Amino acid sequence: MKPQDLMRPEILAMSAYAVPHAAGMVKLDAMENPYSLPPALRRELAERLAGVELNRYPEPNPARLRQLITKKMCVPAGMEILLGNGSDDLIQILTLALSRPGAALMYPSPTFVMYSMNAAFTGMRAIAVPLRDDFSLDGDAFIARMRAERPALVFLAYPNNPTGVLYPREEVLRIIAAAPGIVVLDEAYHVFAGETFMQELPRFANLLVLRTVSKLGLAGIRLGYLAGRPEWIEQLNKVRQVYNINVLTEAAAFFVLERLELLEAQAAEIRVERERLGAALAALPAVTVFPSRANFFLVRVEDAERTFDALSRQGVLVRKLHPGLAQCLRITVGTPEENRILLKALKEAL
Ligand SMILES: *Cc1c(COP(=O)(O)O)cnc(C)c1O
């Protein structure tokens, strides 16, 4: 007996989400915040975690963490949130709940791969609507396609990964208003973009806002949240694995998010560094840099494979992208020192 005899063909046809080894590398591949917590705070956190009862099951839908997030992240009154084991978990919950037979999931392309992967997991029809050559969104084309395909679920990454583009607010509003189903604004990079649709939630019955603390500086604890009207959250909550937020995540998230201003100050530094790095990259010959509102840059080089290998040999890890993005690499904004090493390595690599 072989997997081929039993498993679903769409699973057999997939490749697993690849995460390369990064030990000892300048790690600029995963949009992580390069700064850690100050030592004194780390000790305080350790003490807090030492008090957690690992022998007990977690609280299934931790109320005090939800309240803290609601307050700190300015979730509008009357809206509720659903917590996830990273926003990847919430993307899966959404697709599981909405995958009626024949239902479609639509997104501009290229974008975050988890949308299409989860469409495949749940048997939804994945409909990728191409972005323009400069990765801007053609709102009319997207709306025309929605009219034809009637998607139950639309994902808009705002700003988009891996392009860094923040779609014009008016285009997004038009799409929400015209959508026949749910529109999820995936705001994984909201601290870097300084724009959000959170305050629009009361205005649109079909809008949900997806966030994560990963890019903010807590990628390791795996925590995401989905904000929206109680009637949506109530149904989606049934699909959630009962204990999807473990006790350590709950305790660590509560401790750090109480001090959110610390992470916000780090994000502000990263935004300043983004401008510096963007200008330095643009000054390199044979590199095209796409403007970014996130904490990374999409760059086009003559030979992405060769550049990637040369950077790796010099100890710098960036992200290679799928063939749809010809000769492009995605580079996370690091600390000033990391960015200096990157630029030096890149000059030699080109
Ligand atoms: C990184 C990223 C996520 C995943 O976030 P996790 O909470 O770490 O699972 C979701 N959406 C987009 C667009 C991302 O770039």
The ligand as an SDF file (V2000), in Angstrom:
LIG
                    3D

 15 15  0  0  0  0  0  0  0  0999 V2000
    3.2010   36.1930    7.4820 C   0  0  0  0  0  0  0  0  0  0  0  0
    1.8190   36.2810    6.9870 C   0  0  0  0  0  0  0  0  0  0  0  0
    0.7720   35.6120    7.6350 C   0  0  0  0  0  0  0  0  0  0  0  0
    1.0400   34.5280    8.6460 C   0  0  0  0  0  0  0  0  0  0  0  0
    1.0610   34.9040    9.9020 O   0  0  0  0  0  0  0  0  0  0  0  0
    1.1490   33.8700   11.1050 P   0  0  0  0  0  0  0  0  0  0  0  0
    0.3100   34.5240   12.1180 O   0  0  0  0  0  0  0  0  0  0  0  0
    2.5920   33.8020   11.4560 O   0  0  0  0  0  0  0  0  0  0  0  0
    0.5890   32.5480   10.7010 O   0  0  0  0  0  0  0  0  0  0  0  0
   -0.5290   35.8250    7.2010 C   0  0  0  0  0  0  0  0  0  0  0  0
   -0.7680   36.6060    6.1470 N   0  0  0  0  0  0  0  0  0  0  0  0
    0.2010   37.2230    5.4750 C   0  0  0  0  0  0  0  0  0  0  0  0
   -0.1390   38.0720    4.3120 C   0  0  0  0  0  0  0  0  0  0  0  0
    1.5290   37.0750    5.8570 C   0  0  0  0  0  0  0  0  0  0  0  0
    2.5040   37.6470    5.1540 O   0  0  0  0  0  0  0  0  0  0  0  0
  1  2  1  0
  2  3  1  0
  2 14  2  0
  3  4  1  0
  3 10  2  0
  4  5  1  0
  5  6  1  0
  6  7  2  0
  6  8  1  0
  6  9  1  0
 10 11  1  0
 11 12  2  0
 12 13  1  0
 12 14  1  0
 14 15  1  0
M  END
$$$$
